[in-house]
Amino acid sequence: MKIKLLQIALVALIFAEANAQVSESKVKNASSAVSLALTPPMGWNSYDCYGATVTEQEVKDNANMMSVYLKDFGWEYIVVDYCWYYPYPGAMNNLAQTSDFNPNLPLDTYGRLLPAVDRFPTSANSMGFKSLADYIHGRGLKFGIHVMRGIPREAVAKKMPILGTKYTADMIANVNDTCNWMNAMYGVDMSKKGAQEYYNSLYELYASWGVDFVKVDDISSPYHYEEIEGVRKAIDNCKRPMVLSLSPGDYIVDKQAEHVKENVNMWRISSDFWDNWHSLYNQFELCHNWENFIGPGHWPDADMIPIGLLSRRGPNGEPRRSLFTENEKTTLMTLFSIFRSPLMYGGDLTMMKNDERKLLSNKAVLAVNQNSTNNRQLFRHLDKIAWIADVPSSTDKYLALFYLGDYTSSEVSVKFSEIGLNPTCKVVDLWSGKNLGEFTTTFNSQIPTHGAGLYRISNLQ
């Protein structure tokens, strides 16, 4: 009887330990998506300035500028955006291949895209982005790339093998699922054997290059649940930490928010955001829609910051300095900070002017983006908007006031009782650094047209 009881106890112990291991595994898997990007990522992306045409030297030049002028303020990612595998793109964008795969895109033995050697010379001999990533890491920065969802059409046509399997590209492709603005790829049918292995092989390759950040396009509009999960598993499998970003977005918040939050570090909430007032005006409603999903490891993304020198060779209009007014630039940075959007600068850093650098290096403003909680819209009264956030380990509040109207200026007011503060408070203007003094009951600020103010409010009683 005692032996039997001991046997039962031993079985129970083994079962409990197994369950504990399974539970621990589930916790690790569940947290893998949010173990990175505990604050909104900050960096530079090549798209707004260079479109599909950026070169290795231009990436290095922008990385040098970031390391000298912006790294100490938290800016760290250098991201090569789309079409880095297209040879000789000129100033064209959304490049297409002919039916006989012209231009031929560089592929390795396993159907994985490689950088175009004419623009990225150190990628020769199948070295990929290893040398460029090493250079950027040597500047104390992190390296990222843009990729398209799916598998190259050319790999499918040639029935190229999938690394480590007996399957070939044609066996996993969904030839009826293609991008509607660039035709180089087919979707991947994740129900097919070899599909996950293909995605695993991609991210193992990126890991070998030293990639720290991956922006996946054509995956969330429409929303591809299975391929998003496939990418998530592939990143976890490759054992190298990589921030996962999705672009662009056309989400149904109530339906897809929890899924994207569990699997992704940052996701675009709008179509391409450019330097015009209409685009900025529309961001306010989108940010409000997503405010409940802001948090460590998962950031709704209001898109890149189109300030500075844009479209040197595409992708949107003629080469120009940002068309935003000075007020609108302040509004953009204030909204992106109080909303805690990732901050990805789109202009040419090598042509950055002093006023643009100041927008990107205000420590008090960046602290709102990097270290605030409970961020939310307080009210919207026609063209007058207020956002509020908590200052961690403090009773202080961050307050952003906006006037979106076209009059010269308008007064925007907030009662301290609305934001849970005492009747008398001290107010500091975070953009200027000035102490504005004490206010009783209400804080009023005259906000210029299309402008914004950002403040820290502290109890005095």
Long-range contacts (C-beta under 8 A, 24 or more apart in sequence): 29-236, 30-262, 32-232, 32-235, 32-236, 33-232, 33-244, 33-262, 33-263, 33-264, 33-265, 33-297, 33-298, 34-265, 34-296, 34-297, 34-298, 35-241, 35-297, 36-241, 36-242, 36-243, 36-265, 36-297, 37-243, 37-265, 37-266, 37-296, 37-297, 37-298, 37-299, 37-342, 38-296, 38-297, 39-296, 39-369, 39-370, 39-371, 40-266, 40-299, 40-340, 40-341, 40-342, 40-343, 40-369, 40-370, 41-76, 41-77, 41-213, 41-243, 41-245, 41-265, 41-266, 41-299, 41-342, 41-343, 41-344, 42-74, 42-75, 42-76, 42-77, 42-342, 42-343, 42-344, 42-366, 42-369, 42-370, 43-75, 43-76, 43-77, 43-78, 43-79, 43-142, 43-144, 43-213, 43-343, 43-344, 43-345, 44-75, 44-77, 44-78, 44-79, 44-344, 44-345, 44-346, 44-349, 45-79, 45-81, 45-144, 45-146, 45-215, 45-304, 45-344, 45-345, 45-346, 46-79, 46-80, 46-81, 47-81, 47-82, 47-146, 47-304, 47-315, 47-346, 48-304, 48-306, 48-310, 48-311, 48-315, 48-316, 48-346, 48-347, 49-308, 49-309, 49-310, 49-311, 49-312, 49-346, 49-347, 49-348, 50-81, 50-312, 50-313, 50-314, 50-348, 51-81, 51-83, 51-91, 51-93, 51-311, 51-313, 51-314, 51-315, 51-316, 52-81, 52-82, 52-83, 52-86, 52-89, 52-92, 52-93, 52-94, 52-95, 52-314, 52-315, 53-83, 53-89, 53-90, 53-91, 53-119, 53-313, 53-314, 54-80, 54-81, 54-84, 54-119, 55-119, 55-120, 56-119, 56-120, 56-121, 56-122, 56-123, 56-132, 58-350, 59-132, 59-136, 60-132, 60-135, 60-136, 61-349, 61-350, 62-348, 62-349, 62-350, 63-135, 63-136, 63-139, 63-141, 64-139, 65-349, 65-350, 65-352, 66-139, 66-141, 66-349, 67-139, 67-140, 67-141, 69-349, 69-352, 69-357, 69-361, 70-349, 70-357, 70-360, 70-361, 71-139, 71-140, 71-141, 73-360, 73-361, 73-363, 73-366, 74-366, 74-370, 75-343, 75-345, 75-360, 76-140, 76-141, 76-142, 77-141, 77-142, 77-143, 77-144, 77-212, 77-213, 77-243, 77-344, 78-136, 78-141, 78-142, 78-143, 78-144, 79-143, 79-144, 79-145, 79-146, 79-213, 79-215, 79-344, 80-129, 80-132, 80-143, 80-144, 80-145, 80-146, 81-146, 81-215, 82-146, 82-148, 82-182, 82-217, 84-115, 84-116, 84-119, 84-120, 84-145, 84-146, 85-113, 85-114, 85-115, 85-116, 86-116, 87-116, 87-117, 87-118, 87-119, 88-116, 88-118, 89-119, 90-313, 91-313, 91-314, 92-314, 93-314, 93-315, 94-181, 94-182, 94-315, 95-182, 95-184, 96-182, 96-183, 96-184, 97-153, 97-154, 97-183, 97-184, 101-153, 101-154, 101-157, 104-154, 105-152, 105-154, 105-184, 107-152, 107-154, 107-155, 107-160, 108-205, 109-160, 109-161, 110-160, 110-161, 110-162, 110-163, 110-201, 111-151, 111-152, 111-154, 111-155, 111-156, 111-158, 111-160, 111-161, 111-162, 111-169, 111-198, 112-201, 112-202, 112-205, 113-147, 113-152, 128-205, 128-208, 128-209, 129-209, 129-210, 129-211, 130-208, 130-209, 130-210, 133-209, 133-210, 133-211, 133-212, 134-210, 137-210, 142-212, 142-213, 143-209, 143-210, 143-211, 143-212, 143-213, 144-211, 144-212, 144-213, 144-214, 144-215, 144-243, 145-206, 145-211, 145-213, 145-214, 145-215, 146-214, 146-215, 146-216, 146-217, 146-247, 147-202, 147-214, 147-215, 147-216, 147-217, 148-179, 148-182, 148-184, 148-185, 148-216, 148-217, 148-218, 149-179, 149-185, 149-187, 149-188, 149-216, 149-217, 149-218, 149-219, 149-224, 149-227, 150-177, 150-179, 150-185, 150-186, 150-187, 150-188, 150-218, 150-227, 151-185, 151-186, 151-187, 151-188, 151-198, 152-184, 152-185, 152-186, 153-183, 153-184, 153-185, 153-186, 154-184, 156-186, 162-194, 162-197, 162-198, 162-201, 163-197, 163-198, 163-201, 163-204, 164-197, 164-201, 165-193, 165-194, 165-197, 167-192, 167-193, 167-194, 167-197, 168-194, 169-198, 172-198, 179-217, 179-218, 181-218, 182-218, 185-218, 187-224, 187-227, 188-227, 188-230, 190-226, 190-227, 190-229, 190-230, 191-226, 195-230, 196-230, 196-233, 196-234, 199-227, 199-230, 199-231, 199-233, 199-234, 200-233, 200-234, 200-237, 200-238, 202-234, 203-231, 203-234, 203-235, 203-237, 203-238, 203-240, 203-242, 204-234, 204-237, 204-238, 206-238, 206-240, 206-242, 207-238, 207-239, 207-240, 207-242, 211-240, 211-242, 212-240, 212-241, 212-242, 212-243, 213-242, 213-243, 213-245, 214-242, 214-243, 214-244, 214-245, 215-245, 215-246, 215-247, 216-244, 216-245, 216-246, 216-247, 217-247, 217-248, 219-246, 220-246, 220-247, 220-248, 220-249, 220-250, 220-251, 220-260, 220-267, 220-268, 221-248, 221-249, 221-250, 222-250, 223-250, 223-251, 223-252, 223-256, 225-259, 228-259, 228-260, 228-263, 228-264, 229-263, 232-263, 232-264, 245-301, 245-342, 247-301, 248-272, 248-303, 249-301, 253-289, 253-290, 253-293, 257-290, 257-293, 260-298, 261-293, 261-295, 261-298, 262-298, 264-298, 265-297, 265-298, 265-299, 266-298, 266-299, 266-300, 266-301, 266-342, 267-299, 267-300, 267-301, 268-301, 268-303, 269-300, 269-301, 269-302, 269-303, 270-302, 270-303, 272-303, 272-316, 273-302, 273-303, 273-304, 273-306, 274-306, 274-316, 275-306, 275-307, 275-310, 275-322, 275-323, 275-324, 276-323, 276-324, 277-324, 277-328, 277-450, 280-324, 280-328, 280-331, 280-332, 280-335, 280-450, 281-404, 283-335, 284-335, 284-380, 284-385, 284-402, 284-404, 287-335, 287-339, 287-341, 287-377, 288-377, 288-380, 291-339, 291-375, 291-376, 291-377, 294-339, 294-340, 294-375, 299-340, 299-341, 299-342, 300-339, 300-341, 301-341, 301-342, 302-335, 302-336, 302-339, 302-341, 302-342, 303-341, 303-344, 304-344, 304-345, 304-346, 305-332, 305-333, 305-336, 305-343, 305-344, 305-345, 305-346, 305-347, 306-346, 306-347, 307-332, 307-345, 307-346, 307-347, 307-356, 307-359, 308-345, 308-346, 308-347, 308-348, 308-349, 308-351, 308-352, 308-353, 308-356, 309-347, 309-348, 309-351, 309-352, 310-346, 310-347, 310-348, 312-348, 322-347, 325-450, 326-355, 327-448, 327-449, 327-450, 327-451, 327-452, 328-450, 328-451, 329-359, 330-359, 330-431, 330-451, 330-452, 331-402, 331-450, 331-451, 331-452, 333-359, 333-360, 333-365, 334-365, 334-400, 334-402, 334-431, 334-452, 334-453, 334-454, 335-387, 335-400, 335-402, 335-452, 336-369, 337-365, 337-366, 337-368, 337-369, 337-400, 337-454, 338-368, 338-369, 338-372, 338-375, 338-387, 338-389, 338-398, 338-400, 338-454, 339-375, 339-387, 340-368, 340-369, 340-372, 340-375, 341-369, 343-369, 362-430, 362-431, 364-430, 364-431, 364-433, 364-456, 365-430, 365-431, 365-454, 368-398, 368-400, 368-430, 368-454, 372-398, 378-414, 378-418, 378-419, 379-418, 383-410, 384-410, 384-412, 384-447, 386-412, 386-414, 388-419, 391-456, 394-458, 395-421, 395-458, 395-459, 396-456, 396-457, 396-458, 396-459, 397-421, 397-456, 397-457, 398-430, 398-454, 398-455, 398-456, 398-457, 399-443, 399-454, 399-455, 399-456, 399-457, 400-452, 400-453, 400-454, 400-455, 401-445, 401-447, 401-452, 401-453, 401-454, 401-455, 402-447, 402-451, 402-452, 403-447, 403-448, 403-449, 403-450, 403-451, 403-452, 404-450, 405-449, 406-449, 406-450, 407-449, 408-448, 408-449, 409-446, 409-447, 409-448, 409-449, 409-451, 410-446, 410-447, 410-449, 411-444, 411-445, 411-446, 411-447, 412-444, 412-445, 412-447, 412-453, 413-442, 413-443, 413-444, 413-445, 414-442, 414-443, 415-441, 415-442, 416-441, 416-442, 416-443, 416-457, 417-441, 419-457, 421-457, 421-459, 422-459, 422-460, 422-461, 423-461, 424-459, 424-460, 424-461, 425-457, 425-458, 425-459, 425-460, 426-457, 426-458, 426-460, 427-455, 427-456, 427-457, 427-458, 428-455, 428-456, 428-458, 429-453, 429-454, 429-455, 430-454, 430-455, 430-456
